[in-house]
Amino acid sequence: MSIHKENYKKITTHILQEMKNKGERIAMLTGYDYSTARILDEAGIDIILVGDSAANVMAGYDTTLPITLNEMIYHACSVARAVKRALVVVDLPFGTYQGDSKEALHSAIRIMKESGANAIKMEGGTEILESVERILSAGIPVMGHLGLTPQSINKFGTYIVRAQEQKEAEKLLNDAQLLASAGCFAVVLEKIPAKLAGEVSEKIPIPTIGIGAGNKVDGQVLVLHDMLGITQEFSPRFLRRYNNLFEGIKTSVLSYIGDVKNGDFPNDMEQY
Ligand code: KIV
């Protein structure tokens, strides 16, 4: 049982702000289904992100682009049913908010109404500001996402570190300030230099959550399947693996197959 978990009954966006103000770090992980969300919540994670990385780790796509709003809502419902304490944030998937702010609001409302999640996340800065503002004005909390924004992979052409050049770094800082002034409650900073992430975290009042953005941010996020070692092929420098569940699950499955094949399962105690 984590001591930290006892401090807050239910995580809200206001508590996240208090945590930043007090210098208490925020722990976030992705989650996509009921059973793992129960474990994350029981362990005391602050935020569960129903990320569009579900497209990669749950559905096997190469990018996050194909996942649909209905599929995200399905994952979000499963997570929300499991969670008592964590804040549940859901990614607006590619194509549901970039074009038209009314459509963006409609997508965000569907997620909130149908899933019972607490907030949504959107990738981008000034380009999506109108949509962010419209969603916020409907009372829906928004988390921003800057730096390496995987929904733009076809524009970037590569998953390398973003904002290494001064011009892009300045735009990122400006975007973070715009999102904070608009009323976003937090912003994810993905795969950018640690120094820049630290500067952004100092300059904006809202919490920053880093992934591949160093240690001078207000919180950290990892993709659950990566940190548990279920995915094997993805090994960026920032990823710390806390387990090797690929091997763990495979070993269990091999034992099961062996037991079934040699007639050892079920035994006398395992039948009626
Ligand atoms: O979809 C996702 O998992 C994310 C995190 C990497 C921040 O956006």
Residues whose N, C-alpha, C, O or C-beta is under 5 A from the ligand:
A	BS01	KIV	T30 G51 D52 S53 V188 V221 V223
